[in-house]
Amino acid sequence: MTEFEDIEKLIEKYIDRLLDESTPEHPIWNQEIIRKGISSDWNYIDGCMITAVLSLYEFEKDNKYLDFADSYLGWYISEEGDIRTYDPEEKNLDNISMGRNLFPLYEYTGKEKYRKAMDLVRHQIDIQPRTESGSFWHKLIYPNQIWLDGLYMAEPFYISYETKFRGMSGVRDVFKQFTNVEKFLKDPKTGLYYHGYDETRSMYWADPVSGCSSNFWLRAIGWMAAALVDTISLMSETMYFEMRKLENMYKSLIDAILPWQDESGMFWQIVNFPGEEGNYLETSGSALIAYSIAKAVRLGILSDLYIDCAIRIFKGICRNYLSFGKDENGNEVPELGGICLVAGLGGKTRRDGSRKYYYSEPVVSNDAKGVGPFLLAYIELKRAGALKCGEANGLYDIRI
């Protein structure tokens, strides 16, 4: 354990390591493909990291970030706008998420291939199957199912495209994706949201009455919180009613989850069972909540008083999980731990949505599902001026 006077220098060193040691085929932040021993493909995990890198560029205007993101996505995309390893016919909402990065890259570089690639990703929305209520299936292989994750994966891209290129023709469909989730997945007692919903109520993990899965998984709630704030930030003021509705959904969600905040500042893998055997303080979901709160304060969705909640979460992550590991040469390198590798419902393995299941998934370090949100929270706190030496929040005087 090492004490640092300047946590910002440690994080900047961490960012440099992530970028210096990653290529499109072999990023060091994608633990799923590393464990499988395969090359990476077009996926939402890498998308999380590139979103963070582009946010770093937007805030700091350091060309190393833009150059990295351009090189990384550019490797996938041909001059004709075809995307290596991406097939819209797979009908997987996760695959839309990387597409959100095409908008800033097109804006910053002017490369037409990014504009053409947007059209290809947008095509998937046209062919994505839907429930009878109008929500996207999370994946073709998960028929009639809505997962909270899908809001983050699809809606920021969808609303960006509709606003920029289609005269806002699909923005009310975006709005409906959120209101359906509120209608079907929100628990009326706690105000929290279940991970998934099966409209047919035929899956073994679905409640036969509500159709919902049985637990409140932190990262799924974090995806939803980030999706709400990101989508609101992209909406036109002409959608006054819809914006106010989504803002109220977001504020209600945050007010529902904050009572479950641990004294460390973080949240638990299963939100409402703190301290239960097997449960743990989880990085990715905590970081998503911190990011969403800090951004919501900046946008005026939440009052300034909420920024302290984001600071507490960020400090908790740093204290618990930002540390030093060893590289292959025995050198000390910064790493971020406490990240749930993956969690889902159904599939080839019997993922039944029980607490025991969520506790059983691997916990890893340096995976972009946690690193990306952590860096997004870091950037938002820097925007807020919350990472200055001598401030009362004491971010620099911590033990990690």
N, C-alpha and C positions, 0 to 999 in steps of 0.2 A: 504494500500500500504506500502510495507516494502523495505528499501534499504539494499542491500547485497554487501559486499566487495568481496565476492567470489561466483560467480554464479555456479561454478563447484560443490561446496558443496551442493547447493540446488538441482542441477540435480542428483547428486549421491543419495541424500535422496529420490528424486522422484523415481529413478530406484528401490531402495530398497523397497519402498512402493509397487510399481507395482508387484514386484516378491514375496514379502512376503505375499501379500493378494490374490494371484491368484493360481488357480489350473486348470488342463486341462478342467474340467467340468464347472468351474466358474471363468474365468479370469475377473479381474476388468477393463480390457482395451477393452472389446468387448461390446460397448454400444448397438449394435443391439440385441444381445441375452439377455442382461440385460433388455432391454425394453420389449422384448417378454416374459420374465420370464421363459426361457427354458435353458437347459444345452447346452454347446457349442458343436460344431462338428468340423470336419476337414475343415478348411476354410482359406481363404487368409488373413483375418483380424488378426487372431492369428499368421499366418505365417509372417506378417510384424513385429510383436513384436519379434518372435523367431529369425528372421534374424538379428534384432538389437542386441539381447542378444548374439548371436554367434559372431557378429562383436565386441562386447565389450570383449568377451573372446579372440578373435584373437589379439586384440590390448593390452589388459591389462593382459592377462594370469592369471586371477583370476578364480580359479576353481568353484566358486559359480555360475558363468554364464554358464559354460559348464554343471555343474551338473543340473542346472535348465532346460536348453534346452533338455538335455538327458532325464530327468524325464518327461518333458512335452510331447515331441514327443513319447517317449517310451511307455507312457500310451496308445497311439493310436495304436501302432504297435505290432503285435504278433510275436513270434519267427519264424513263417512261412512267415512273410512279409505281412500279411493281415493288412489292415488299417481300424480301427473302424470308421464307419459312412461314409466312402468314397466309392463311386460307379463310376467307370470310365464311365459306360453307361449313366450317367447323362449328360456327354459331355459338361461340364461347364469349360471353361478355367480358371476361378477363382480357381478351385480346384487343379490345377497343381502347383500353386504358393508355397504352403507349402512344396512341394516336393524338392525345392531347398535347404532346410535345411538338407535334408538327406545326402548330399554329405559331408559337414564338420563334421556332426555327425559320419558318417562312418569312416572318416579319423581320427578323434580324439579318438573314442572309439573302433573301430574295430569290432563293433557288426554287425554280418551278417544280422540281421533282417532289418537293414537300407538299406543294399545293395539289399536285396530281394524286399523291398518296392519300391525302385527306379524303378524296372522292372514293377511293377504294375502301377505306375504313367505314366511311358513311354508308356505303352499299350494304354493309353487314346489318346496319340498323333496319334497312328495308326488308331484309329477309329473316331477321331474328324472330323465332316463334314467340308467341305470346299466350298468356293465360286468357281465359274468357273475360276476366276483369280488365284486360288491356296491358298488363305488366309483362316485361320481357322474361322469358325463361332464363334462368341463370346460365344454363348451358343446354345444348341440344341433348346431352346425355342425362340431364336432370329435368325431365319434362314436367311442366306445370308447376315449377318451383320458383319462388322468389327468395333470394338471399340478400341480406343487407349489403354484403360486399358489392353487389352489382350496381348499387347507386354510385359508388365511387368509380367503378370501372367504366361506366358508360356515360353518365349524365354530364360531367364537365366537357367531354368531347362533343356530345350531342348538342348541347346548348350553344357551344362556341360555333359549331358549324352552321346551325340554324340562324344564329344572329348575324354571322358574317356573310353567309353565302345564299341563304334561302329566304330572306325577308321575314325571318322569325316564324316561318310556317309551322315548325314542329315544337315550338317552345311550350305549348300547353300540354303536349304529350310528355315532355320532360317533367312538367309540374305534376302530371298524373302519376308518374312513376313514384314520386315521393308520397303523394297523398294516399295511394294504394298501400304503400308500406305502413303508413300511419294507421290506416283502416284495419289492416290484417295482422300486422306484426307487433303492434304496441300493446304492452301489458297495462290494463287500466288501473291496476293496483299500485304498481311501482313507477309507472311512466317510462320504464326501460323497454327495450325492443329485443324480441327473440331473434336468433340467428337466421332461421329459415321458416318458410311457409309452403305447404303443399296444398294447392287448391283442390286436388282430388281427395286429400286426406287418406291416401292409400299407402304412403311410405311408412315403414315401421317406426321411423323417428317422429312422425307427426301425431299430434294429439288428435284423437278421432272427432272431437267437437270443434276445436279452434283451427286445426290444421298446422299449428305452430310446433316448432321444435321446443325442447324443454328447458333451455338455459339461455342466460344472457352472457354471450361470449364477448369479452372486452374488445378485441380487435374489430369484430363486426360492427359494434357500436361506434368505435372510432372511425371506421370507414364511412359510416353514415354521417357522423358529425362533420368530417372533413368534406364529404360530398355536398352537404347542405351549404356550408360556408363557401366552398369553391363555386358552386352553382349560383348562389345568390350574387357573388361578386361579378358574375358574367351576365346577369340579367339586365335588361333594359328597364329604366324607370317607367316606361309605358306599361309594364306589367306590375302596376302598383299593388293590386290585390294579391297576385301570386307571390310577389316578393314578401309582402307582410305576412302571408300565411307561412311561407318557408322560414322566415325569421322567427315566428312564434313557435314553429315546430322545433327549431334549433334551440331556442331559449328553454323550452320545456324539457328537451332532452338533457341539456347541460344541468339544469336545476334538479333533474331526476338522478343523474349519476354522481354529482358532487358530494351528496351525503355519504357515498360509499368510498370516498377518497381516504386512503390509508394515511396514518400519521407520518409516513415517509414522504408523502406527496403523491405516490403512485397509486395505481389501481390493480386489482387482482384479476387473474386470468378469467375466472368466473366471478363476475362483479360482486354479486350479493352473498358470497360465501367466504368472507375474509378469514384467513387463518385455518381454514379446513385442511386436513391432511391431504397433501398432493397439490393444493392450490398454491399459487405463487404470484408475486408482483411481476407484471409483464410489461416489457418495454414498448413494443410496437403500438399497442392500444393506448397506453398512457401517453406516448408521444403524439399520436393522432389527436387525442383530446387536448393536449397542451397546444398543439399547432392551431387547432380549430378555435380555441378560446382566444389566443393571442391575435389571430387574424380577425375574429369577430369583433374584438375590441377596436382594432384599427378601422374596421368598416363601420363602426357605430351600431352594430347589432347588439352587443353587450356593453354595459357601462364600464368605465375605466377600472372600477373596483375589481373586476374579474381578472385583471392581469396578474394579480397576486396568486390566483389559483394556477395559472399557467406557469408562473415562476416556481411555485412549490413542486409541481410535477417535474419540471425540467431539472431542478436541483435533486429531486429524488432519484431520477434516472442516472444522473451523473454520480451521485454518491453510491448507488447500489451496483451499477453495471458498467460505467465507463472506467476502464482500467488498462493495464498493460499485459500483453501476452508476449509470446516469443515467435519470431519467424523461423524459417528453415535454417537460418544461419545462427540462431540463438540470440539475435538482437531483439531488444524490447520494442514492441510496436503497440500503439494504442488500439483498443478494440472495444466494441459495444456488445454486451451480452444480454441475457434475459429475454430473448426473442423467441416466441413460439414459431416453429418452423412452418407449420401449416395446420389448418383444421378445416373440416368440412362436414358434410352430411351425406350419408349413403355412399355410393361408389363401390368399387371392387372390394375394399375392406369394409367391414360392417361398422361404419361410423354412426353410432346411434344417438348422438347428441347428449349423452349423459355427462355428468361432471367427471366421472372416471375417465371417459374417453378424452375430454379436453385436457385433462391432466397428463394423459399418457403420451401425447405428441411430443416429439423432441424439442428441447430448448437449446438454441444455438446462439452463436455470436456472429456479428458482421453480416447479417442478412439484410438486404435492402428493404424488406417489409418493415424492419425496425429502424434501420439507418436512415432511409429516406425521410420518414416522418420526423425522426429526431433532428435532422438537419433543417427540415422545414420549420420546426418549432424554434430552433436556434436562430434562423433568419428572422422570423417574426418577432422574437424577443429582442434581437438587435435593432430591428425597425422601431420597436417601442422604447428603445433606450434603456432596456432592462439589463444589459450586460456591460455596465460601466463600473470600473474599479471604484470602491468607496461607497457604492450605493448600499442602502440599508438591507437589500435582499441578500447581500453577502455571497453572491454566486462564485466569487473568486476565492473565498476563504473556506473551501470545503475539502474534505478528505475523500479521495477516490481510489 
